[in-house]
């Protein structure tokens, strides 16, 4: 598969996702993952998620706590990202030995700018939102980004996006990359 393509037009069943809809759709699906969660994002920051309400108080916790629970159940977790993760993300990540020891695989490629979340190979978010609170609608109305994306279970679309993700994940573009000078650890050398 090439990274340069235009797939033929065809009907695809999907939902349009905007604003807080990102959080309500993507994070809800992530919590229920059984097999895998693959995420591609340019920016990787700490993401705080709320717990289901108990009374009137809301409790916020790191999404990495959810990842830790998923990893304990054997869910494959991958994040492909462009920039160095935020200090808050790194600090939270370091507090989860299971994730550090391989429960959450992280790979960095400075050319990654696509944003996708693939849950269990069955549901797909594809849009503009980075893996951040402002991007995924976890911030308040006046603080979150204006983002737009689609949510779909279309099998062909899932196959195409997963194939591209996997090619990048495995370093399929590293050998011919014109940005190796800014890539400390090219994926194809792992």
C-alpha positions in Angstrom: 0.0 0.0 0.0 1.2 3.4 -0.9 0.7 6.4 1.4 -0.3 8.5 -1.7 -3.7 7.5 -2.9 -7.3 8.6 -3.5 -9.8 5.8 -2.8 -12.7 5.6 -5.2 -15.9 7.4 -4.1 -18.5 5.1 -2.6 -21.3 5.3 0.0 -20.1 5.1 3.6 -22.3 5.0 6.7 -20.9 7.5 9.2 -21.8 10.0 11.9 -20.4 13.5 11.9 -18.8 14.3 15.2 -18.1 17.9 16.5 -17.1 19.5 19.8 -18.1 17.5 22.9 -19.3 14.8 20.6 -15.7 13.7 20.2 -15.4 13.0 23.9 -18.8 11.3 24.1 -18.2 9.0 21.1 -14.5 8.2 21.2 -13.8 8.0 24.9 -17.0 6.0 25.4 -15.8 3.5 22.8 -12.3 3.4 24.2 -13.7 2.5 27.7 -15.4 -0.6 26.2 -12.5 -1.8 24.0 -12.0 -5.6 24.1 -9.2 -6.2 21.5 -7.3 -3.1 20.5 -7.0 0.6 20.5 -4.8 2.3 17.9 -4.4 6.1 18.0 -2.6 8.4 15.6 -2.1 12.0 16.6 0.3 14.9 16.0 0.1 16.1 19.6 0.1 13.8 22.6 -0.9 15.4 25.8 -2.3 14.2 29.1 -6.1 13.7 28.7 -8.3 13.9 31.8 -11.6 12.0 31.6 -14.5 12.1 34.0 -15.9 9.2 35.9 -19.6 8.4 35.7 -21.2 10.7 38.2 -21.7 9.5 41.8 -24.0 12.1 43.3 -23.2 15.7 42.3 -19.4 15.5 42.3 -17.4 14.7 39.2 -14.1 12.9 39.5 -11.5 13.4 36.8 -8.7 11.0 36.2 -6.0 10.4 33.6 -7.1 8.4 30.5 -3.9 6.4 31.2 -5.7 4.8 34.1 -8.3 3.5 31.6 -5.4 2.3 29.4 -3.9 0.5 32.4 -7.2 -1.3 33.0 -7.4 -2.2 29.3 -3.8 -3.4 29.3 -4.6 -5.6 32.3 -7.2 -7.3 30.2 -4.8 -7.9 27.3 -6.1 -5.1 25.0 -3.5 -4.1 22.5 -2.7 -0.3 22.9 -0.7 1.7 20.3 -0.2 5.4 20.0 1.7 6.8 16.9 2.5 10.4 17.4 4.6 13.2 15.9 5.9 15.3 18.7 7.4 14.6 22.1 4.6 13.8 24.6 3.8 16.6 27.0 5.5 16.6 30.5 2.1 15.9 32.1 1.5 12.8 29.8 5.1 11.5 30.5 4.6 11.9 34.3 1.2 10.2 34.3 2.6 7.4 32.0 5.5 6.8 34.3 3.1 6.1 37.2 1.7 3.0 35.4 4.4 0.3 35.3 2.2 -2.0 33.2 2.0 0.6 30.5 5.7 1.5 30.7 6.6 -2.2 30.4 4.9 -2.5 27.1 1.2 -2.4 27.9 1.0 0.9 25.9 3.3 1.0 22.9 4.4 4.4 21.8 6.1 5.2 18.5 7.1 8.6 17.3 7.4 9.8 13.7 7.8 13.6 13.1 5.7 13.3 9.9 2.6 12.0 11.5 -0.2 14.5 11.3 -3.2 12.2 10.8 -5.7 11.9 13.6 -7.5 8.6 14.0 -8.7 6.3 16.8 -9.5 2.7 15.9 -11.3 0.6 18.5 -11.3 -3.2 18.2 -10.8 -3.0 14.4 -14.6 -2.3 14.3 -15.1 1.5 14.9 -13.1 4.4 13.5 -12.7 8.1 14.3 -11.1 10.0 11.5 -10.9 13.8 11.8 -9.0 16.9 13.0 -8.8 16.2 16.8 -5.4 15.5 18.4 -5.2 13.3 21.5 -5.6 16.3 23.8 -8.4 17.5 26.1 -9.0 20.5 24.0 -9.1 18.4 20.8 -11.4 15.7 22.1 -13.9 17.9 23.8 -12.9 17.2 27.4 -12.4 20.9 28.1 -15.2 23.3 28.9 -17.2 24.9 26.2 -15.1 28.1 26.1 -11.7 26.2 26.1 -12.0 23.3 23.7 -11.0 23.5 20.1 -13.4 23.6 17.2 -12.9 20.1 15.7 -14.7 18.0 13.2 -14.5 14.3 12.4 -16.4 11.2 11.4 -17.2 8.0 13.3 -17.8 4.9 11.3 -17.9 1.1 11.4 -17.5 0.9 7.6 -15.3 -2.2 7.0 -13.5 -1.0 3.9 -12.7 2.4 5.4 -11.4 0.6 8.5 -9.3 -1.7 6.4 -7.8 1.3 4.5 -7.0 3.3 7.6 -5.7 0.4 9.5 -3.4 -0.6 6.6 -2.0 3.0 6.5 -1.6 3.1 10.3 0.2 -0.3 10.3 2.5 0.7 7.5 3.6 3.8 9.4 3.8 1.9 12.7 6.2 -0.6 11.1 8.4 2.1 9.6 7.3 1.4 6.0 8.2 5.0 5.0 11.3 5.4 7.1 13.9 4.3 4.5 12.9 6.9 2.0 12.0 9.7 4.5 13.4 13.1 3.9 13.2 14.0 7.7 15.5 11.4 9.1 17.8 14.2 10.3 15.1 15.1 12.9 14.2 11.6 13.8 16.3 10.4 16.7 15.1 6.8 16.5 13.6 5.9 13.1 10.8 3.3 13.5 12.4 1.0 10.9 15.4 0.6 13.3 13.4 -0.7 16.2 
